[in-house]
Amino acid sequence: MSTPQQPQQPSGSSPWPYGPPPQPPAGRQGGPSRARKWLTHGGAVFIALIVGAAVAGGGEADAGAATAAAGAEARPAAAVTVTAEPEPAPTVAETVTATPAPPKKTEKPGPATGFEGDGEYLVGTDIRPGTYKTAGADGAFGCYWARLRDASGEFDAIIANNNLKGPGRVTLNKGEYFQTQRCAKWTRVG
């Protein structure tokens, strides 16, 4: 077995800052002693712990502050909620133009559907075509009615006529004349 050789150094310089390199004890060959091993390995571990604590805790000066902060965090903290006053909504002016409703359709006063009194009426202009009824005589002399072709007053113009003592009905066509005397109100029924 061969003994390990030390690296060659140029003269006047030493790789060890505190003197010559350590020599193994006489009874052992090849490695540092247990004390030396603990010192080199244990010291490295100790230095790593110190450096790790300093980095994690921010150094020795911060170690006490970190401990105090840890104690402060253990106490429950009171939470304060501040509610801001809502800003008033902006005022918006909206102009609404009202559209007038279309005018209601009013029926032109057309031919009547009911009439009373003595007279002569043009069917389709004065009264509507259709069937009318009456309660009968308005007085003691009876109710007279006549359908006429024209308003000439001639006997030939009479299409139909009747003297009623009670209720009656008559159907009137457009273009005819209707003459009534002493009758109660005539009302269109169809």
Rosetta constraint file for C-alpha pairs under 8 A:
AtomPair CA 3 CA 29 HARMONIC 7.53 0.50
AtomPair CA 3 CA 30 HARMONIC 7.24 0.50
AtomPair CA 4 CA 30 HARMONIC 6.84 0.50
AtomPair CA 9 CA 13 HARMONIC 6.81 0.50
AtomPair CA 9 CA 14 HARMONIC 6.80 0.50
AtomPair CA 9 CA 15 HARMONIC 7.62 0.50
AtomPair CA 14 CA 19 HARMONIC 7.43 0.50
AtomPair CA 14 CA 20 HARMONIC 7.11 0.50
AtomPair CA 16 CA 20 HARMONIC 6.23 0.50
AtomPair CA 16 CA 21 HARMONIC 6.22 0.50
AtomPair CA 24 CA 28 HARMONIC 6.38 0.50
AtomPair CA 24 CA 29 HARMONIC 5.97 0.50
AtomPair CA 24 CA 30 HARMONIC 6.67 0.50
AtomPair CA 24 CA 31 HARMONIC 6.31 0.50
AtomPair CA 24 CA 32 HARMONIC 6.02 0.50
AtomPair CA 24 CA 33 HARMONIC 7.33 0.50
AtomPair CA 25 CA 29 HARMONIC 7.03 0.50
AtomPair CA 25 CA 33 HARMONIC 7.61 0.50
AtomPair CA 32 CA 36 HARMONIC 5.71 0.50
AtomPair CA 32 CA 37 HARMONIC 6.00 0.50
AtomPair CA 33 CA 37 HARMONIC 5.92 0.50
AtomPair CA 34 CA 38 HARMONIC 6.08 0.50
AtomPair CA 35 CA 39 HARMONIC 6.04 0.50
AtomPair CA 36 CA 40 HARMONIC 6.07 0.50
AtomPair CA 37 CA 41 HARMONIC 5.87 0.50
AtomPair CA 37 CA 42 HARMONIC 7.73 0.50
AtomPair CA 38 CA 42 HARMONIC 4.93 0.50
AtomPair CA 38 CA 43 HARMONIC 7.24 0.50
AtomPair CA 39 CA 43 HARMONIC 5.27 0.50
AtomPair CA 40 CA 44 HARMONIC 6.19 0.50
AtomPair CA 41 CA 45 HARMONIC 6.30 0.50
AtomPair CA 42 CA 46 HARMONIC 6.08 0.50
AtomPair CA 43 CA 47 HARMONIC 5.99 0.50
AtomPair CA 44 CA 48 HARMONIC 6.01 0.50
AtomPair CA 45 CA 49 HARMONIC 6.18 0.50
AtomPair CA 46 CA 50 HARMONIC 6.29 0.50
AtomPair CA 47 CA 51 HARMONIC 6.07 0.50
AtomPair CA 48 CA 52 HARMONIC 5.87 0.50
AtomPair CA 49 CA 53 HARMONIC 6.03 0.50
AtomPair CA 50 CA 54 HARMONIC 6.08 0.50
AtomPair CA 51 CA 55 HARMONIC 6.09 0.50
AtomPair CA 52 CA 56 HARMONIC 5.96 0.50
AtomPair CA 53 CA 57 HARMONIC 5.56 0.50
AtomPair CA 53 CA 58 HARMONIC 7.65 0.50
AtomPair CA 53 CA 59 HARMONIC 7.04 0.50
AtomPair CA 54 CA 58 HARMONIC 5.18 0.50
AtomPair CA 54 CA 59 HARMONIC 3.84 0.50
AtomPair CA 54 CA 60 HARMONIC 6.20 0.50
AtomPair CA 54 CA 63 HARMONIC 7.86 0.50
AtomPair CA 55 CA 59 HARMONIC 6.32 0.50
AtomPair CA 57 CA 62 HARMONIC 6.11 0.50
AtomPair CA 57 CA 63 HARMONIC 5.63 0.50
AtomPair CA 57 CA 66 HARMONIC 6.72 0.50
AtomPair CA 58 CA 62 HARMONIC 5.37 0.50
AtomPair CA 58 CA 63 HARMONIC 7.00 0.50
AtomPair CA 59 CA 63 HARMONIC 6.35 0.50
AtomPair CA 60 CA 64 HARMONIC 7.46 0.50
AtomPair CA 61 CA 65 HARMONIC 7.40 0.50
AtomPair CA 62 CA 66 HARMONIC 5.95 0.50
AtomPair CA 63 CA 67 HARMONIC 6.29 0.50
AtomPair CA 64 CA 68 HARMONIC 6.18 0.50
AtomPair CA 65 CA 69 HARMONIC 5.94 0.50
AtomPair CA 66 CA 70 HARMONIC 6.03 0.50
AtomPair CA 67 CA 71 HARMONIC 6.35 0.50
AtomPair CA 68 CA 72 HARMONIC 6.21 0.50
AtomPair CA 69 CA 73 HARMONIC 6.12 0.50
AtomPair CA 70 CA 74 HARMONIC 6.50 0.50
AtomPair CA 71 CA 75 HARMONIC 7.21 0.50
AtomPair CA 73 CA 77 HARMONIC 7.89 0.50
AtomPair CA 110 CA 125 HARMONIC 7.25 0.50
AtomPair CA 110 CA 126 HARMONIC 7.61 0.50
AtomPair CA 110 CA 127 HARMONIC 7.96 0.50
AtomPair CA 111 CA 124 HARMONIC 6.38 0.50
AtomPair CA 111 CA 125 HARMONIC 5.42 0.50
AtomPair CA 111 CA 126 HARMONIC 4.81 0.50
AtomPair CA 111 CA 127 HARMONIC 4.28 0.50
AtomPair CA 111 CA 128 HARMONIC 5.07 0.50
AtomPair CA 112 CA 126 HARMONIC 6.33 0.50
AtomPair CA 112 CA 127 HARMONIC 4.58 0.50
AtomPair CA 112 CA 128 HARMONIC 5.99 0.50
AtomPair CA 113 CA 127 HARMONIC 6.10 0.50
AtomPair CA 113 CA 128 HARMONIC 5.95 0.50
AtomPair CA 113 CA 187 HARMONIC 6.28 0.50
AtomPair CA 113 CA 188 HARMONIC 5.29 0.50
AtomPair CA 114 CA 127 HARMONIC 7.62 0.50
AtomPair CA 114 CA 185 HARMONIC 7.13 0.50
AtomPair CA 114 CA 186 HARMONIC 5.54 0.50
AtomPair CA 114 CA 187 HARMONIC 4.44 0.50
AtomPair CA 114 CA 188 HARMONIC 5.99 0.50
AtomPair CA 115 CA 185 HARMONIC 5.78 0.50
AtomPair CA 115 CA 186 HARMONIC 5.41 0.50
AtomPair CA 115 CA 187 HARMONIC 6.83 0.50
AtomPair CA 116 CA 183 HARMONIC 7.33 0.50
AtomPair CA 116 CA 184 HARMONIC 6.33 0.50
AtomPair CA 116 CA 185 HARMONIC 4.28 0.50
AtomPair CA 116 CA 186 HARMONIC 5.95 0.50
AtomPair CA 117 CA 180 HARMONIC 7.51 0.50
AtomPair CA 117 CA 181 HARMONIC 7.03 0.50
AtomPair CA 117 CA 182 HARMONIC 7.00 0.50
AtomPair CA 117 CA 183 HARMONIC 6.86 0.50
AtomPair CA 117 CA 184 HARMONIC 7.34 0.50
AtomPair CA 117 CA 185 HARMONIC 7.15 0.50
AtomPair CA 118 CA 179 HARMONIC 7.66 0.50
AtomPair CA 118 CA 180 HARMONIC 5.38 0.50
AtomPair CA 118 CA 181 HARMONIC 4.55 0.50
AtomPair CA 118 CA 182 HARMONIC 6.26 0.50
AtomPair CA 118 CA 183 HARMONIC 7.42 0.50
AtomPair CA 119 CA 179 HARMONIC 5.77 0.50
AtomPair CA 119 CA 180 HARMONIC 5.66 0.50
AtomPair CA 119 CA 181 HARMONIC 6.78 0.50
AtomPair CA 120 CA 177 HARMONIC 6.51 0.50
AtomPair CA 120 CA 178 HARMONIC 5.45 0.50
AtomPair CA 120 CA 179 HARMONIC 4.25 0.50
AtomPair CA 120 CA 180 HARMONIC 6.55 0.50
AtomPair CA 121 CA 126 HARMONIC 5.63 0.50
AtomPair CA 121 CA 127 HARMONIC 6.68 0.50
AtomPair CA 121 CA 177 HARMONIC 5.48 0.50
AtomPair CA 121 CA 178 HARMONIC 5.11 0.50
AtomPair CA 121 CA 179 HARMONIC 6.44 0.50
AtomPair CA 122 CA 126 HARMONIC 5.23 0.50
AtomPair CA 122 CA 127 HARMONIC 6.59 0.50
AtomPair CA 122 CA 174 HARMONIC 8.00 0.50
AtomPair CA 122 CA 175 HARMONIC 6.59 0.50
AtomPair CA 122 CA 176 HARMONIC 6.10 0.50
AtomPair CA 122 CA 177 HARMONIC 4.56 0.50
AtomPair CA 122 CA 178 HARMONIC 6.47 0.50
AtomPair CA 123 CA 127 HARMONIC 5.05 0.50
AtomPair CA 123 CA 128 HARMONIC 5.77 0.50
AtomPair CA 123 CA 129 HARMONIC 5.76 0.50
AtomPair CA 123 CA 172 HARMONIC 6.86 0.50
AtomPair CA 123 CA 173 HARMONIC 6.47 0.50
AtomPair CA 123 CA 174 HARMONIC 4.96 0.50
AtomPair CA 123 CA 175 HARMONIC 5.50 0.50
AtomPair CA 123 CA 176 HARMONIC 5.49 0.50
AtomPair CA 123 CA 177 HARMONIC 5.85 0.50
AtomPair CA 123 CA 178 HARMONIC 7.00 0.50
AtomPair CA 124 CA 128 HARMONIC 4.95 0.50
AtomPair CA 124 CA 129 HARMONIC 5.82 0.50
AtomPair CA 124 CA 173 HARMONIC 7.87 0.50
AtomPair CA 124 CA 174 HARMONIC 4.97 0.50
AtomPair CA 124 CA 175 HARMONIC 6.33 0.50
AtomPair CA 128 CA 174 HARMONIC 7.60 0.50
AtomPair CA 129 CA 171 HARMONIC 7.76 0.50
AtomPair CA 129 CA 172 HARMONIC 5.40 0.50
AtomPair CA 129 CA 173 HARMONIC 5.18 0.50
AtomPair CA 129 CA 174 HARMONIC 5.47 0.50
AtomPair CA 130 CA 171 HARMONIC 5.60 0.50
AtomPair CA 130 CA 172 HARMONIC 5.43 0.50
AtomPair CA 130 CA 173 HARMONIC 6.68 0.50
AtomPair CA 130 CA 188 HARMONIC 6.65 0.50
AtomPair CA 130 CA 189 HARMONIC 7.56 0.50
AtomPair CA 130 CA 190 HARMONIC 5.62 0.50
AtomPair CA 131 CA 169 HARMONIC 6.91 0.50
AtomPair CA 131 CA 170 HARMONIC 5.66 0.50
AtomPair CA 131 CA 171 HARMONIC 4.13 0.50
AtomPair CA 131 CA 172 HARMONIC 6.21 0.50
AtomPair CA 131 CA 188 HARMONIC 5.78 0.50
AtomPair CA 131 CA 189 HARMONIC 5.79 0.50
AtomPair CA 131 CA 190 HARMONIC 5.10 0.50
AtomPair CA 132 CA 169 HARMONIC 5.60 0.50
AtomPair CA 132 CA 170 HARMONIC 5.53 0.50
AtomPair CA 132 CA 171 HARMONIC 6.31 0.50
AtomPair CA 132 CA 172 HARMONIC 7.79 0.50
AtomPair CA 132 CA 186 HARMONIC 6.04 0.50
AtomPair CA 132 CA 187 HARMONIC 5.24 0.50
AtomPair CA 132 CA 188 HARMONIC 4.26 0.50
AtomPair CA 132 CA 189 HARMONIC 5.59 0.50
AtomPair CA 132 CA 190 HARMONIC 7.20 0.50
AtomPair CA 133 CA 167 HARMONIC 7.29 0.50
AtomPair CA 133 CA 168 HARMONIC 5.64 0.50
AtomPair CA 133 CA 169 HARMONIC 4.31 0.50
AtomPair CA 133 CA 170 HARMONIC 6.58 0.50
AtomPair CA 133 CA 186 HARMONIC 5.50 0.50
AtomPair CA 133 CA 187 HARMONIC 5.52 0.50
AtomPair CA 133 CA 188 HARMONIC 6.58 0.50
AtomPair CA 133 CA 189 HARMONIC 6.89 0.50
AtomPair CA 134 CA 167 HARMONIC 5.51 0.50
AtomPair CA 134 CA 168 HARMONIC 5.54 0.50
AtomPair CA 134 CA 169 HARMONIC 6.56 0.50
AtomPair CA 134 CA 183 HARMONIC 7.28 0.50
AtomPair CA 134 CA 184 HARMONIC 5.96 0.50
AtomPair CA 134 CA 185 HARMONIC 5.89 0.50
AtomPair CA 134 CA 186 HARMONIC 4.79 0.50
AtomPair CA 134 CA 187 HARMONIC 6.63 0.50
AtomPair CA 135 CA 166 HARMONIC 6.41 0.50
AtomPair CA 135 CA 167 HARMONIC 4.24 0.50
AtomPair CA 135 CA 168 HARMONIC 6.72 0.50
AtomPair CA 135 CA 183 HARMONIC 7.87 0.50
AtomPair CA 135 CA 184 HARMONIC 5.90 0.50
AtomPair CA 135 CA 185 HARMONIC 7.30 0.50
AtomPair CA 135 CA 186 HARMONIC 7.92 0.50
AtomPair CA 136 CA 142 HARMONIC 7.38 0.50
AtomPair CA 136 CA 143 HARMONIC 5.98 0.50
AtomPair CA 136 CA 164 HARMONIC 6.05 0.50
AtomPair CA 136 CA 165 HARMONIC 6.04 0.50
AtomPair CA 136 CA 166 HARMONIC 4.45 0.50
AtomPair CA 136 CA 167 HARMONIC 4.30 0.50
AtomPair CA 136 CA 168 HARMONIC 6.34 0.50
AtomPair CA 136 CA 183 HARMONIC 5.79 0.50
AtomPair CA 136 CA 184 HARMONIC 5.76 0.50
AtomPair CA 137 CA 141 HARMONIC 7.31 0.50
AtomPair CA 137 CA 142 HARMONIC 4.63 0.50
AtomPair CA 137 CA 143 HARMONIC 4.42 0.50
AtomPair CA 137 CA 164 HARMONIC 6.64 0.50
AtomPair CA 137 CA 165 HARMONIC 5.96 0.50
AtomPair CA 137 CA 166 HARMONIC 6.50 0.50
AtomPair CA 137 CA 167 HARMONIC 7.90 0.50
AtomPair CA 137 CA 182 HARMONIC 6.05 0.50
AtomPair CA 137 CA 183 HARMONIC 4.74 0.50
AtomPair CA 137 CA 184 HARMONIC 5.90 0.50
AtomPair CA 138 CA 142 HARMONIC 7.14 0.50
AtomPair CA 138 CA 143 HARMONIC 6.91 0.50
AtomPair CA 138 CA 182 HARMONIC 5.30 0.50
AtomPair CA 138 CA 183 HARMONIC 4.85 0.50
AtomPair CA 138 CA 184 HARMONIC 4.90 0.50
AtomPair CA 139 CA 182 HARMONIC 6.41 0.50
AtomPair CA 139 CA 183 HARMONIC 7.75 0.50
AtomPair CA 141 CA 182 HARMONIC 7.59 0.50
AtomPair CA 142 CA 163 HARMONIC 6.41 0.50
AtomPair CA 142 CA 164 HARMONIC 5.76 0.50
AtomPair CA 142 CA 165 HARMONIC 5.24 0.50
AtomPair CA 142 CA 182 HARMONIC 6.62 0.50
AtomPair CA 142 CA 183 HARMONIC 7.39 0.50
AtomPair CA 143 CA 163 HARMONIC 5.43 0.50
AtomPair CA 143 CA 164 HARMONIC 4.90 0.50
AtomPair CA 143 CA 165 HARMONIC 6.52 0.50
AtomPair CA 143 CA 180 HARMONIC 7.55 0.50
AtomPair CA 143 CA 181 HARMONIC 6.04 0.50
AtomPair CA 143 CA 182 HARMONIC 5.02 0.50
AtomPair CA 143 CA 183 HARMONIC 4.61 0.50
AtomPair CA 143 CA 184 HARMONIC 7.88 0.50
AtomPair CA 144 CA 161 HARMONIC 7.39 0.50
AtomPair CA 144 CA 162 HARMONIC 5.80 0.50
AtomPair CA 144 CA 163 HARMONIC 4.51 0.50
AtomPair CA 144 CA 164 HARMONIC 6.36 0.50
AtomPair CA 144 CA 180 HARMONIC 5.78 0.50
AtomPair CA 144 CA 181 HARMONIC 5.20 0.50
AtomPair CA 144 CA 182 HARMONIC 6.67 0.50
AtomPair CA 144 CA 183 HARMONIC 6.91 0.50
AtomPair CA 145 CA 161 HARMONIC 5.51 0.50
AtomPair CA 145 CA 162 HARMONIC 5.67 0.50
AtomPair CA 145 CA 163 HARMONIC 6.73 0.50
AtomPair CA 145 CA 178 HARMONIC 7.28 0.50
AtomPair CA 145 CA 179 HARMONIC 5.48 0.50
AtomPair CA 145 CA 180 HARMONIC 4.37 0.50
AtomPair CA 145 CA 181 HARMONIC 6.41 0.50
AtomPair CA 146 CA 158 HARMONIC 6.72 0.50
AtomPair CA 146 CA 159 HARMONIC 7.42 0.50
AtomPair CA 146 CA 160 HARMONIC 5.68 0.50
AtomPair CA 146 CA 161 HARMONIC 4.01 0.50
AtomPair CA 146 CA 162 HARMONIC 6.64 0.50
AtomPair CA 146 CA 178 HARMONIC 5.87 0.50
AtomPair CA 146 CA 179 HARMONIC 5.07 0.50
AtomPair CA 146 CA 180 HARMONIC 6.59 0.50
AtomPair CA 147 CA 158 HARMONIC 6.02 0.50
AtomPair CA 147 CA 159 HARMONIC 5.33 0.50
AtomPair CA 147 CA 160 HARMONIC 5.21 0.50
AtomPair CA 147 CA 161 HARMONIC 6.17 0.50
AtomPair CA 147 CA 172 HARMONIC 7.46 0.50
AtomPair CA 147 CA 176 HARMONIC 6.75 0.50
AtomPair CA 147 CA 177 HARMONIC 5.87 0.50
AtomPair CA 147 CA 178 HARMONIC 4.86 0.50
AtomPair CA 147 CA 179 HARMONIC 6.47 0.50
AtomPair CA 148 CA 157 HARMONIC 5.22 0.50
AtomPair CA 148 CA 158 HARMONIC 4.59 0.50
AtomPair CA 148 CA 159 HARMONIC 5.33 0.50
AtomPair CA 148 CA 160 HARMONIC 7.31 0.50
AtomPair CA 148 CA 176 HARMONIC 5.80 0.50
AtomPair CA 148 CA 177 HARMONIC 4.89 0.50
AtomPair CA 148 CA 178 HARMONIC 6.16 0.50
AtomPair CA 148 CA 179 HARMONIC 7.50 0.50
AtomPair CA 149 CA 157 HARMONIC 4.95 0.50
AtomPair CA 149 CA 158 HARMONIC 6.43 0.50
AtomPair CA 149 CA 159 HARMONIC 6.46 0.50
AtomPair CA 149 CA 175 HARMONIC 7.86 0.50
AtomPair CA 149 CA 176 HARMONIC 5.40 0.50
AtomPair CA 149 CA 177 HARMONIC 6.37 0.50
AtomPair CA 150 CA 157 HARMONIC 5.88 0.50
AtomPair CA 150 CA 176 HARMONIC 6.73 0.50
AtomPair CA 150 CA 177 HARMONIC 6.22 0.50
AtomPair CA 151 CA 157 HARMONIC 7.61 0.50
AtomPair CA 151 CA 177 HARMONIC 6.82 0.50
AtomPair CA 152 CA 157 HARMONIC 7.03 0.50
AtomPair CA 153 CA 157 HARMONIC 6.88 0.50
AtomPair CA 154 CA 158 HARMONIC 7.71 0.50
AtomPair CA 164 CA 168 HARMONIC 6.76 0.50
AtomPair CA 172 CA 176 HARMONIC 7.10 0.50
AtomPair CA 172 CA 178 HARMONIC 7.52 0.50
